[in-house]
Amino acid sequence: MAYYEKKEKQIEQQKKSQMSTMRNQARLKVLRARNDLISELLNDAKLRLSRIVADPVFHQGLLDKLVLQGLLRLLEPVVIVRCRPQDLLLVEAAVQKAIPQYTTVSHKRVEVQVDRGVQLATDAAGGVEFYSGDQRIMVSNTLESRLDLLSWQKMPEIRKALFGASANRKFFI
């Protein structure tokens, strides 16, 4: 009799273990699907970045702001700027506009060199990268890096907008 009770308990434990495993697998499957959806959404956003630079007037204004912001973030006396080959003339114009603005805001002089030897990939969406004169400090102000930073910072809001508020996270959005 005790033998059968022991076997019954073992079978019950196995059932509980199997149910728990199945629940966890289902939960992981849902999480994978959610992550895949978010990855797809971010990849779509990266593809749309190339449309932003299609308008030359908007693109020049954007580069003007990105260059000034990069100089102000770096605050170095010598700065090397890298851009896509097709943006070279636009970036050179943006640098010429940004130097007086930088000097006014920071009260420092800056020497900016646009790197013609090493450039960003032609298939990149756009933007610029800044290096200190000794190339030890780098500030990436490319559209892709800005999208990555924004998506990382806004991930809780993105998840809430796509999937609703999480019942498990009271402290988060």
RAPEHU-V589710 format. One record per pair of residues at least 4 apart in sequence whose ideal C-beta (glycine too) atoms are under 6 Angstrom apart, sorted by sequence separation. I is the first residue (numbers start at 1). GAP is how many residues later the second one is. If there is no record, write none. Layout:
# RAPEHU-V589710
i: {I,I}
gap: {GAP,GAP}
This chain:
# RAPEHU-V589710
i: {83,87,94,98,102,120,131,132,150,154,159,74,132,140,160,53,131,83,102,130,129,128,160,127,127,127,156,95,126,156,125,125,92,91,63,67,71,63,67,60,64,68,63,67,71,79,64,68,78,79,80,81,82,85,80,82,84,82,83,85,82,84,84,83,81,82,81,79,80,78,74,76,70,66,66,74,73,70,70,53,50,66,49,49,42}
gap: {4,4,4,4,4,4,4,4,4,4,4,5,5,5,5,6,7,8,8,9,11,13,13,14,15,16,16,17,17,17,18,19,22,23,27,27,27,28,28,30,30,30,31,31,31,31,33,33,33,33,33,33,33,34,35,36,36,37,37,37,38,38,40,45,47,47,49,51,51,55,56,56,60,61,62,65,66,69,71,73,75,75,76,94,109}
